[in-house]
Amino acid sequence: MATPRWRSASRWRSGSNRSPMTSRCRNGGPRRPDSFNSRERDMATAKTKFGIQTYDYPPDQLLALAKAADRLGFEGLWMGEHYVNPSSFQSAHPGHTERSEVTEDDILGPHVTLYDPIAFLCAVAGATQHLKIGTAIVIVPLMHPLLLARATVTAWHVSGGRFRLGTGAGWLKEEFDILGVPFNERGSRLDEAIDIMQKAWAGGYFEHSGKHFQFECSQQVTKDPTPIPLVIGGNTGPALRRVARVADMWMNSAMISLEEALRLRDTIEAERRALGKNEPLSYILRPESPDVETVGSFLAEGFDHIVLWGPHLWPKGGPLSIAEKEAKLAAFAAEMGITPR
């Protein structure tokens, strides 16, 4: 096993109903990643899952990245979406307070090509053997849940069970306006869509009568149960309560600081305790930076599923060849202690 530069370990079991207080310093702050011994460091490395978040990658770049990530030992590849790309908008992205010049980190703008993430991820599944695939996130309120259920069942079977559905309510009001969906109904539409999809994934015929969707006759998407993991994204109060109720995994919006991650985890766990929830819940965190110290600090607090922003590891454009980008990704994997397959 490769050895990472940090020394960290999880003293908190995923799915626990309490925060990892044993991993805090005496003053209550997060433990420094260099405060662990080598045995703890190796334990952390063994259990950590590293994924890559992608968006707007050209097909040749995305497939090259996916193949390299699969070979180097990354756990998963995620892809976000938007349905429309308005020339201007006033909505505030949850990860940005202001907009300046457009860079490749931006997810909307004249440089962006919009791709269907589930179709693209099926191509990734066909080009890889081990890499898990997931949406981060699909804007569920903008799609009929039966159509999305069919697409997810397809992705699950095409990938051999490697697909995970990441869901969210959306933030871009202009997108909802263009597609004719009331923006202020996005939360209730998401809740109802999740209910419908879970019925569909259970297999067999079912009926539904709700506020936004009604099926007057029984519907079947798949005859067999399809256990697609449900990832719910978002940092707001309604999103966190939704996570506590129905999610298998939580993923934060945009990129997050350790302090904010700890606060939101405490909120989710409090909601879960109030509901009497004991099932394991995975926390998928997207740190602000891919550097060793930052990632190590997350592991030191028990976060063992880390997803990193693709352009930080594999630039979408620029002068580097694919071979040079593969070398850059390999160097990062070695630095983090990721074991190649």
C-alpha positions as CSV (number, residue, x, y, z in Angstrom):
1,M,0.0,0.0,0.0
2,A,1.2,3.4,-0.8
3,T,2.0,5.7,2.1
4,P,0.4,9.2,2.2
5,R,2.2,12.2,3.5
6,W,-0.4,12.9,6.2
7,R,-0.9,11.0,9.4
8,S,-4.5,10.6,10.0
9,A,-7.2,8.1,10.9
10,S,-10.9,7.9,11.4
11,R,-12.0,7.6,15.0
12,W,-15.6,7.9,14.0
13,R,-17.6,5.1,12.4
14,S,-19.6,6.1,9.4
15,G,-23.3,5.9,10.3
16,S,-22.7,6.7,14.0
17,N,-25.3,8.9,15.6
18,R,-22.7,11.2,17.2
19,S,-19.9,13.5,16.2
20,P,-16.3,12.1,16.4
21,M,-15.5,13.9,19.7
22,T,-12.6,11.5,20.3
23,S,-10.9,12.9,17.3
24,R,-11.0,16.5,18.6
25,C,-8.1,18.3,20.4
26,R,-8.7,19.1,24.0
27,N,-9.7,22.6,23.1
28,G,-12.5,21.2,21.0
29,G,-11.0,22.0,17.6
30,P,-10.2,19.6,14.8
31,R,-7.2,17.4,15.3
32,R,-4.2,18.2,13.2
33,P,-3.4,15.5,10.5
34,D,0.2,15.2,11.9
35,S,-1.0,14.2,15.3
36,F,-1.6,10.5,14.4
37,N,0.9,7.6,14.5
38,S,1.8,5.5,11.5
39,R,-0.7,2.7,12.4
40,E,-3.5,5.2,12.5
41,R,-2.3,6.7,9.2
42,D,-2.4,3.3,7.5
43,M,-5.9,2.6,8.8
44,A,-7.1,5.9,7.3
45,T,-5.5,5.1,4.0
46,A,-7.1,1.7,3.8
47,K,-10.6,2.9,4.3
48,T,-10.5,6.2,2.4
49,K,-12.4,6.5,-0.9
50,F,-11.3,9.2,-3.4
51,G,-13.5,10.3,-6.2
52,I,-13.3,13.0,-8.9
53,Q,-16.0,15.5,-9.7
54,T,-16.3,16.4,-13.4
55,Y,-18.3,18.8,-15.5
56,D,-18.1,20.0,-19.1
57,Y,-15.2,17.8,-20.1
58,P,-15.0,16.9,-23.8
59,P,-15.6,13.2,-24.4
60,D,-12.0,12.4,-25.2
61,Q,-10.7,14.1,-22.0
62,L,-13.4,12.6,-19.7
63,L,-12.8,9.0,-21.0
64,A,-9.0,9.4,-20.7
65,L,-9.5,10.8,-17.1
66,A,-11.8,7.9,-16.2
67,K,-9.5,5.2,-17.5
68,A,-6.5,6.7,-15.7
69,A,-8.5,7.1,-12.4
70,D,-9.7,3.5,-12.7
71,R,-6.2,2.3,-13.1
72,L,-4.7,4.5,-10.4
73,G,-7.2,3.3,-7.7
74,F,-9.7,6.1,-7.5
75,E,-13.1,5.0,-6.1
76,G,-15.5,6.9,-8.3
77,L,-16.2,9.6,-10.9
78,W,-19.0,12.0,-10.6
79,M,-20.7,14.4,-13.1
80,G,-22.9,17.4,-12.6
81,E,-25.5,18.8,-14.9
82,H,-27.5,21.8,-16.1
83,Y,-30.3,21.7,-18.6
84,V,-29.8,25.2,-20.0
85,N,-26.9,27.7,-20.0
86,P,-28.4,31.2,-19.9
87,S,-26.3,34.1,-21.2
88,S,-26.9,35.9,-18.0
89,F,-28.5,35.1,-14.6
90,Q,-29.1,36.7,-11.2
91,S,-29.4,33.5,-9.1
92,A,-26.7,32.9,-6.5
93,H,-24.8,29.7,-6.7
94,P,-24.4,28.1,-3.3
95,G,-20.7,27.9,-3.6
96,H,-20.0,31.5,-4.9
97,T,-20.9,34.9,-3.4
98,E,-19.8,36.9,-6.4
99,R,-18.8,36.5,-10.1
100,S,-15.8,38.0,-11.7
101,E,-14.0,36.6,-14.7
102,V,-15.1,33.3,-16.2
103,T,-12.7,30.4,-15.7
104,E,-12.8,26.7,-16.3
105,D,-14.0,26.3,-12.7
106,D,-17.3,28.0,-13.7
107,I,-20.2,25.8,-14.6
108,L,-22.1,28.2,-16.7
109,G,-20.8,30.6,-19.4
110,P,-20.0,30.8,-23.1
111,H,-17.2,28.2,-22.8
112,V,-19.6,25.5,-21.4
113,T,-21.0,22.6,-23.4
114,L,-24.0,20.9,-21.7
115,Y,-23.9,17.1,-21.6
116,D,-26.4,14.5,-20.3
117,P,-24.6,13.1,-17.3
118,I,-26.3,9.7,-17.1
119,A,-25.6,9.0,-20.8
120,F,-22.0,10.2,-20.4
121,L,-21.5,8.1,-17.3
122,C,-22.7,5.0,-19.1
123,A,-19.9,5.6,-21.6
124,V,-17.5,5.9,-18.6
125,A,-18.8,2.6,-17.3
126,G,-18.1,0.9,-20.6
127,A,-14.5,2.2,-20.6
128,T,-13.7,1.2,-17.0
129,Q,-13.8,-1.9,-14.9
130,H,-14.0,-0.8,-11.2
131,L,-14.7,2.9,-11.2
132,K,-18.1,3.8,-9.6
133,I,-20.1,6.4,-11.4
134,G,-22.6,8.9,-10.0
135,T,-24.4,12.2,-10.7
136,A,-23.4,15.2,-8.6
137,I,-26.1,16.2,-9.0
138,V,-29.2,15.7,-11.2
139,I,-31.7,18.5,-10.9
140,V,-34.6,16.2,-10.2
141,P,-37.5,18.7,-10.1
142,L,-36.9,19.5,-13.8
143,M,-37.5,15.9,-15.0
144,H,-40.4,13.5,-14.7
145,P,-39.5,10.9,-12.1
146,L,-40.6,7.9,-14.3
147,L,-38.2,9.0,-17.0
148,L,-35.4,9.5,-14.5
149,A,-36.2,6.1,-12.9
150,R,-35.8,4.5,-16.3
151,A,-32.5,6.2,-17.0
152,T,-31.1,5.3,-13.6
153,V,-32.1,1.6,-13.9
154,T,-30.5,1.6,-17.3
155,A,-27.3,3.1,-15.9
156,W,-27.3,0.6,-13.0
157,H,-27.5,-2.4,-15.3
158,V,-25.1,-1.0,-17.9
159,S,-22.5,-0.3,-15.2
160,G,-22.9,-3.7,-13.5
161,G,-24.2,-2.0,-10.3
162,R,-21.7,0.8,-10.1
163,F,-24.1,3.7,-10.5
164,R,-25.3,6.1,-7.8
165,L,-27.9,8.8,-8.2
166,G,-27.0,12.1,-6.7
167,T,-30.0,14.4,-6.5
168,G,-30.6,18.0,-5.7
169,A,-33.3,20.7,-5.8
170,G,-31.4,23.1,-8.0
171,W,-30.5,26.7,-7.5
172,L,-30.7,28.4,-10.9
173,K,-34.2,30.1,-11.1
174,E,-33.6,31.1,-14.7
175,E,-33.3,27.4,-15.6
176,F,-36.7,26.6,-14.0
177,D,-38.3,29.6,-15.7
178,I,-37.0,28.5,-19.2
179,L,-38.3,25.0,-18.7
180,G,-41.7,26.1,-17.2
181,V,-41.3,24.6,-13.7
182,P,-42.2,26.7,-10.7
183,F,-39.0,27.5,-8.8
184,N,-40.8,27.7,-5.5
185,E,-42.1,24.1,-5.9
186,R,-38.7,22.5,-6.4
187,G,-38.4,21.1,-2.9
188,S,-41.8,19.4,-2.9
189,R,-41.3,18.2,-6.4
190,L,-37.9,16.6,-5.4
191,D,-39.5,14.9,-2.4
192,E,-42.3,13.5,-4.4
193,A,-40.0,12.4,-7.2
194,I,-37.7,10.5,-4.7
195,D,-40.8,8.7,-3.4
196,I,-41.8,7.7,-6.9
197,M,-38.3,6.6,-7.9
198,Q,-37.9,4.5,-4.8
199,K,-41.2,2.8,-5.6
200,A,-40.0,2.2,-9.2
201,W,-36.7,0.8,-8.0
202,A,-38.5,-1.7,-5.7
203,G,-39.7,-3.5,-8.9
204,G,-43.1,-4.4,-10.1
205,Y,-46.2,-2.3,-10.7
206,F,-47.2,0.6,-8.5
207,E,-49.5,3.5,-8.4
208,H,-49.0,7.1,-7.2
209,S,-51.3,10.0,-6.4
210,G,-49.5,13.2,-5.2
211,K,-49.5,16.9,-5.6
212,H,-47.3,17.0,-8.7
213,F,-47.6,13.5,-10.2
214,Q,-50.5,11.1,-10.6
215,F,-50.6,7.7,-12.2
216,E,-54.2,6.5,-12.8
217,C,-53.1,3.0,-13.7
218,S,-50.3,0.9,-12.4
219,Q,-46.8,1.6,-13.8
220,Q,-43.7,-0.6,-13.9
221,V,-40.1,0.5,-14.7
222,T,-38.4,-2.7,-13.8
223,K,-39.6,-6.1,-12.7
224,D,-36.7,-6.7,-10.4
225,P,-35.5,-4.7,-7.4
226,T,-32.7,-2.3,-8.3
227,P,-30.8,-1.1,-5.2
228,I,-29.6,2.3,-6.5
229,P,-27.9,4.3,-3.8
230,L,-29.5,7.6,-3.3
231,V,-27.2,10.6,-2.8
232,I,-28.8,13.9,-1.7
233,G,-26.8,17.1,-2.1
234,G,-27.2,20.4,-0.5
235,N,-26.2,22.5,2.5
236,T,-29.6,24.2,3.4
237,G,-31.9,23.2,6.2
238,P,-34.5,21.6,3.9
239,A,-31.7,19.6,2.1
240,L,-30.2,18.4,5.4
241,R,-33.6,17.3,6.7
242,R,-34.2,15.4,3.4
243,V,-30.8,13.7,3.9
244,A,-31.8,12.6,7.4
245,R,-35.1,11.2,6.1
246,V,-34.3,9.2,3.0
247,A,-30.6,9.4,1.9
248,D,-28.0,6.7,1.7
249,M,-25.3,9.3,1.2
250,W,-24.9,13.1,1.6
251,M,-22.8,15.3,-0.6
252,N,-22.1,18.9,0.2
253,S,-22.8,21.7,-2.3
254,A,-19.8,23.2,-4.2
255,M,-16.6,23.0,-2.0
256,I,-16.6,23.1,1.7
257,S,-14.3,24.0,4.7
258,L,-13.7,21.5,7.4
259,E,-15.5,23.7,10.0
260,E,-18.6,23.9,7.8
261,A,-18.5,20.1,7.2
262,L,-18.4,19.4,10.9
263,R,-21.3,21.8,11.6
264,L,-23.4,20.3,8.8
265,R,-22.7,16.7,9.9
266,D,-23.7,17.5,13.4
267,T,-27.0,19.0,12.1
268,I,-27.7,15.9,10.0
269,E,-26.9,13.5,12.9
270,A,-29.2,15.5,15.2
271,E,-32.0,15.2,12.6
272,R,-31.4,11.5,12.3
273,R,-31.5,11.0,16.1
274,A,-34.8,12.8,16.2
275,L,-36.2,10.5,13.5
276,G,-34.8,7.3,15.3
277,K,-32.6,6.6,12.3
278,N,-29.8,4.0,12.8
279,E,-29.0,3.0,9.3
280,P,-25.5,3.9,8.0
281,L,-25.1,7.2,6.2
282,S,-22.1,8.0,4.1
283,Y,-20.7,11.5,4.1
284,I,-19.2,12.5,0.7
285,L,-17.1,15.7,1.2
286,R,-15.7,18.0,-1.5
287,P,-12.9,20.0,0.3
288,E,-11.9,23.4,-0.8
289,S,-8.4,22.3,-1.8
290,P,-6.8,19.0,-3.0
291,D,-3.6,19.6,-1.0
292,V,-2.4,16.9,1.5
293,E,-2.9,19.1,4.6
294,T,-6.5,19.9,3.8
295,V,-7.5,16.4,2.8
296,G,-5.7,15.0,5.9
297,S,-7.7,17.3,8.2
298,F,-10.9,15.8,6.8
299,L,-9.7,12.3,7.4
300,A,-8.7,13.2,10.9
301,E,-12.3,14.0,11.6
302,G,-13.7,10.7,10.3
303,F,-14.6,11.8,6.8
304,D,-13.5,8.9,4.7
305,H,-15.1,9.6,1.3
306,I,-13.4,12.5,-0.4
307,V,-14.4,13.9,-3.9
308,L,-12.0,16.4,-5.5
309,W,-12.8,19.0,-8.2
310,G,-11.6,17.6,-11.6
311,P,-9.9,20.7,-13.0
312,H,-7.6,20.8,-10.0
313,L,-6.3,17.3,-10.9
314,W,-6.8,17.1,-14.7
315,P,-7.2,20.5,-16.5
316,K,-9.8,20.4,-19.2
317,G,-7.8,22.6,-21.5
318,G,-4.4,24.1,-21.6
319,P,-1.1,22.9,-23.2
320,L,-0.7,19.6,-21.4
321,S,-1.1,16.4,-23.4
322,I,-3.2,13.5,-22.1
323,A,0.0,11.7,-21.1
324,E,1.1,14.7,-19.1
325,K,-2.3,14.9,-17.4
326,E,-2.1,11.2,-16.6
327,A,1.3,11.8,-15.0
328,K,-0.1,14.7,-13.0
329,L,-3.0,12.5,-11.7
330,A,-0.6,9.7,-10.9
331,A,1.6,12.0,-8.9
332,F,-1.4,13.2,-6.9
333,A,-2.6,9.6,-6.3
334,A,0.8,8.6,-5.0
335,E,1.0,11.7,-2.7
336,M,-2.4,10.8,-1.2
337,G,-1.5,7.1,-0.8
338,I,-4.0,5.8,-3.2
339,T,-3.2,2.2,-4.2
340,P,-3.2,1.5,-7.9
341,R,-5.3,-1.4,-9.2
